[in-house]
Amino acid sequence: MDERDRLKDATTENNKALEKKRNELAQAMIDAESPKVSRGGFLYSLQDKTKYNKIGGCDEDGFFETLEEHGLGDIIKRTVNAQTLNGAMAGLVEENDGELPEDFEDYIKPYQYYDVAKRKETNKAAKNAKKKKGE
């Protein structure tokens, strides 16, 4: 159990360090006005994302009632999966002219951040250009 606790703490610290580095990389890409960077066979692209988190300590009964009033009762399982909630809130915002309905003000706190996506580069033109540049 001590090892489990140690690993949990290490994971928490690693996640904080990873988030800090992600934020630094995203800011560097913004500052350099380079929304896409290709390196080592991978393409890194800047992504503007918004997540929706339930406010801790809010009136849960009121929160669930508000979800139901907005036709989202089917996502309630007495706990709401964070990814499911995020998708549902994004859908509501889209339907509501880009705004979260006021009814959720006491329950949901949206936050916006930049993320960097990584995927294997498949653009043959970019690979060929790199080969020519290296020659």
DAGI-V810574 format. One record per residue. D_FIRST is the distance of its C-alpha to the first C-alpha in whole Angstrom. Layout:
D_FIRST ; D_FIRST
This chain:
0 ; 4 ; 5 ; 5 ; 6 ; 9 ; 10 ; 10 ; 12 ; 14 ; 15 ; 17 ; 18 ; 20 ; 21 ; 23 ; 24 ; 25 ; 27 ; 29 ; 30 ; 31 ; 33 ; 35 ; 36 ; 37 ; 39 ; 40 ; 42 ; 43 ; 45 ; 46 ; 47 ; 46 ; 44 ; 44 ; 43 ; 43 ; 41 ; 40 ; 41 ; 39 ; 40 ; 39 ; 40 ; 40 ; 39 ; 39 ; 37 ; 36 ; 33 ; 33 ; 30 ; 30 ; 30 ; 27 ; 29 ; 32 ; 34 ; 32 ; 35 ; 37 ; 35 ; 35 ; 39 ; 40 ; 38 ; 40 ; 43 ; 43 ; 43 ; 39 ; 38 ; 37 ; 34 ; 32 ; 30 ; 29 ; 26 ; 28 ; 27 ; 27 ; 29 ; 31 ; 32 ; 33 ; 35 ; 37 ; 37 ; 39 ; 41 ; 42 ; 43 ; 45 ; 47 ; 47 ; 49 ; 46 ; 45 ; 42 ; 44 ; 44 ; 42 ; 39 ; 39 ; 37 ; 34 ; 34 ; 34 ; 35 ; 35 ; 36 ; 35 ; 36 ; 34 ; 35 ; 35 ; 35 ; 37 ; 39 ; 42 ; 45 ; 48 ; 50 ; 53 ; 50 ; 49 ; 53 ; 53 ; 51 ; 52 ; 56 ; 54 ; 53 ; 56
